[in-house]
């Protein structure tokens, strides 16, 4: 009997990130994984999975063992394709260290928090026309608009071009079918449409991220001091646009859904806005917009008495770790006053989300602006549609009645 046969001995629990039925509500399955198969093996797609908070946290911080250089998505690692440099999510040190350092200078918490007036303006522009309409959509009217405008503003992308770019990313993430087959990763998006913005900015520098990336001097992994190539900047911009849109959109949608289901806590927030930042942390814990990560295993590791051989793929269920009873009391209960501490939604270690400060800001401001105009809402369930992807989890549309 191999270690993979042994990993789920005594349990008939089944999990994979493509199963449409599980994805609707993965939490009961994840609870069974934590209790019955804390090291799980999926024979069909040939991957292992960790689901407990302590195991996931430790694995996320151990980049020597759990490598991102072949991708951080199961189907991408399985496809074994060469990835362009500059996608820091899919890199290991020393290259990752160099590229991340450049972006970290651009994405400081101080710079992100200075955006608050602009983010409020974007929210107001989306929400003000809807006051008195009796309904709005948390995704289409707000979640898909404000993050797009914010990242577009940061990068210097004209508003008339932002929607087409966002829609392209959305399409690339969507899963079709019932999840019985391994999807083919879509790496066709080259970001070519950003080229003209880069060329324009090179001749017309401004106070934006595009200009900072064009002028940043750094020492690369070979010890050479240089600026970024046009291709590297293209990759960065593509990465930032995708990451800047998707997960925050999901967070805004979860705020609409979870607070509709907890109207007493929503009323507390409407009455006392100082509770909003902690409510956002609890939302991030309770419904992680990106709940599943994957890594290539660089050397043999042992969990719960079983060996995971070098060359395996490990799926890290940070969304499950956030609901682990070993870490949080009554974890399936949403509580805006919970002492959340550290959750796993933004990852941990060298790949901790660079946009965490921006996502928190956008989530906090969006919720504040919604509550200011619509203290009460109910989800229009017949018209709500959950999104289908293998990497981010949330809503494609979430219409609500506002009274």
N, C-alpha and C positions, 0 to 999 in steps of 0.2 A: 504493500500500500504506500503510495507516495504522500508527501506532505500535503499536496493539494487535495487528495482524497480525504485526508485526515482533518482538514481545516473546519469542516462543517459536520463532523461526526455528531450524531444524536439530535440533529435538527433538520427539518425539511424546509426551512426558510429559504425563499428565493428572492434575490434582489439583482436588478441591473438598472443603470441610469436611462435606458431607452424604453423601458416598459411603460406604455402610456397609462395603464391602469394604476400602477404603483405611484407614478409621478403626480397624480391628482392629489394624493395624500400619502407621502412616503413615511410619515412618522410612526405608524404602527409596525411597519416592516423594519424600520431602523431600530425601534425599541427591541424587537425580537433579535436582530443582529447583535445588539449590545449585550443582551442577556444570554442568547443561545450560541452565537457564533461570532465572538468579538474579533477573531480573525476569520473572515469569510472567504471562500473560494467559489468563483463562478466559472463553471466548466465551459459553458456555451461561448462566452467571450474571453475566457482565459485571463481572468484578473483576480487579484486578492483585494480585500477591502477591510479597512479599520473604521470603527464606528464610535468607540468610546472617546470622551474628551481627552483623557490623559494620553492615550495612544496617538490620536490625531495631532494633538499639540506637539508632542515630541517628534513625530515624523515630519511635520511641517518645518521644524527648525533644524532638521538634520539633512542639509543639502548634500553632504558627502555621500550619503546612502540613497537618498531620494532625489533623483536628478530631474530637472525640468528641460534640459537641452533638447530632448526629443519631442517636447510638447507637454502641456499640462492638462490635456484632454485625452480620454481613453482612445477615441478613434484616431487621433493624430499620432499618438505613440505607436499604435498598432499599424498605421499606414507606413511608418518608417520613412518619411520623406525629409529632404533637406529643407530646413527652415531659414528664412532670410535673417541676417544679423540685425539686432536692434529691437526685436520683440522681447523685451526683458522678461515677460512671463514665461518665455520658452528658452531661457538661457541659464547657464551655470557660471560661477566664477572661473577664470578671472574676467571674461568678457562681460558677464552680467554686472560685476562690480563697477566697471568703467561706465557702462551705459546707464546704470541706475543712478550713479553719482551725478551725471549730467542732468537727468530728469529731476532728481531730488532738489537741485538748486532752483529749478523752475517751480516745483510744486511744494513750496514751503507752507506750513500751516498759516504763517503770518500773511503770505500773499493770497492764500485761498480765503481767509477770513475777511480780507479787505474787499472781497467781491460781494459781500452781503448786500449792499444797496442795489447792485446790479441784479442779483438773483431775485430780490424782492420785486424789482421793476419787471422782470420777466414773468414772475408769478402773477403779478397784478394785471399784466397785459393779457395773460391767459384767462384769468378768473373774472375780472371786472365785467366783461360783456355777458357773462353767464348769470350774474346776480338777477334774481327774479324770474329766471327761465324755468325753475322747478326741477332741473336735472343737469348733470354734467358727467363727463367721463374722466375718471382719475388718470387713465392712461392717455387717451387721445387728446384731451383738452389741457392736461397739465404734465403728466409724467413723460410724455413723448416730446413735449415742447420746451419746457424750462431747461432740462439738462443739455439738450441740443443747442439751445441758444447760448447757454453758459460756456460750453466747450468751444462753440463757434466764435464767441466773443474773445475767449482766451487765445485762440489760435489765429484770429483775424480772418475767419472765413465769412464771406458775405452771407447774409441771412437767406437770400434767394436761392443759394446753393445748398444750404444746410439740410433741408428735408430730404432731398434726393440721396444725399450721402448717408443719412440716418437710415432711410428705408433700405438701402443696399446692405447695410450691416444686419438689419433685422432679417432680411431674406436669407442671408448667409448662415444665420444661426438656426433657422427653423428645421424641425424634424418632420418628415412625412411618414405615413404608415403607422403601424401599431407598435413599433419598437421591437419587432422580432428579428430584424437584421441590423448589422453594424453599419451605421451611416458612413458615407464617404465624406471625408473632411473637405470643405470648400476653401481652398487657399488661392482661389483665382483672383481675389480682390487685391489689386496691386497698389491702389491709392493713387493711380495716375492723375486723377482729376485735381489732386493737391499740387501737382507740379507747377501749374500756372501761378498759384498763390505763392509758392516758394520763390519762383523767378521774380515775381512782382516785389515781394518783400526784400529780396537781395538788393534790388535797386532803390526801394523805398522803405528803409528801416523804420520801425515803429516800436511802441511799448507793448509788445505782445510776445507770446511764447515762440512763435515762428521766428521772430528776429533774434530772440535769445538763443534758439537752437542754431541759427545760421552763424552766430558770432562766438558761440561758446568754444573756448580753447581747453583742451584736455590732453592728458597723457594716455594713449591707448595701451592695450595689453602687450604691445611690442616695445613699449617705452618711448614711442614717437609722440612728440607734441604736435597736435594738429586741430583742425576744426572738422565737423561732421561733413561727410560727403552728401551730395544731393539725395542719393539713394537711401542713406541712413536716416536723413531727415524725413523722407517720404514714409519710411517704415514707422518712425516715431509718431508722426502725425496720424497715420492710419491707426496705430495702436491706441493713441490717446482719444481719438474720436470714437472708436468702438467702445473702449472701456468707459469713457466719460458719459456715453449715452445709456448703455444697456442696464447696468446694475442700479443706477439711481432711478431709472424709470420703474424698475421692479420694486424698489423700496417705496416709492410714492404709491404704487398700486397696493402694496401690502398695508400701508397706513390706512388706505381707504377701506380695505376688506376687514382688517382686524379690529379697527375702531368701530366699524358698523356692528360687529359682533360683540363689542364691549361698550355699549352706549353709556353706561355709568362712568367708566374711565374717560371716555371721550368728553363727557360733560365736565368732569374734573379738569381736563386739559383746557377746555374752552374758558373755564372760570379762572384757572391759574396757569398762565402761559409759562411760568418758570419751570413747570414740570416737563416741558416739551423735550429738552435735550436728553433727559434720562429716558423718556418714552421712546425716543429714536434709538437709543442703545438697546432697549428691550425689544423693539421691533426688529432690529438687526439680529439679535440673538434668536428671537422667536421664529422669524421667517427669513433665513439667510437668502439674499438674492442669488448668490452663487454658492450652492450648498455642496458641490461635488468637485473635487480636484483629482488629478491623476499624476503619478510619477513613475519614472523608470527606476527599477531597483538595481543599484550599482554593485551591491555585494550581499551575500547571504545574511538574512536577519531572522531572529526567532521571536515569535509572539505566542503567548499562551501555550507554550510547549510545542509549537509547530514551526518548522523552518520554511521561510519564503526564499526560494533560490534566486541568486543573481540572474538578471535578465527578465525577471517577472515585471508585471505592471501592478502597482499598488494604487487603489482608489481610496482617497482620504475623504471621509464623509464629515466635513466640518459642520454641515447642517444637522447631522445626528449628534455630534459632540456637543452642540449648543443645547440639546434637549436631554443631556445625560443626567440621570438622577444622582449619579456619583459626584456630579459637580454642582448641580442646582437643585434646591428643594422645589418640589412640585413643578418640574420644568415645562409641562404642557399647559400650565396656567400662565396667561399673559398678565403682567403686573407692571404698570408704569412706574411704581415706586420701588421695584426690585433693585437691590444692590447687585448690579449685573457683573461688575468686575470685568475681567477680560473674557471676551467671547472669541470665537474662531472665524467670524464672518469675513474679516479682512485678511485672513491668513495669519501667519506668524513667521518669525525669522526673516531671512534675507528677501523673501518674496511678499512681505507684508505690504498690503495695498498702498501704493504711493498716493492714490486719490482719496484716501480715507477721510482726510480733513475736509476735502471738497464735498464728498458724499454726505458727511454729517451735516455740513452747512446747508446743502441743498435740501436734505430731508427735513431739517429743523425749520427752515424758512418756509418750505412748501406747506408743512403741516400748520404752521402759525398763520399763514395767509389764508389757507382753506378755512380754518376754524373762525377766523375773523369775519368771514363772509357767510359760511355755512356751518353753524354749530351743530346742526342735526342732518343726518342723511341715512338712507337705507339703500342697500345694493339692489339693483334691478337684475336679479339672478337669471331670468330667462334670456337676457341679452349679454351676460358676462361670459367672456371666453378666456380660458386659461391658455397661456402660451406653451408651445411644445418645442423645447430644446434640450440638449443633453448637458448643458453647462450652467445656464441661468434658469431660475424658476420664478414664475410670476404670472402676470395677467397681460393678455393681448388687448382686451377691452374690459373696463370695469365701470359701467354706467351706474349712477346713483340718483335716487330721488331726493330732493333737498327740501321737501315740505310743500 
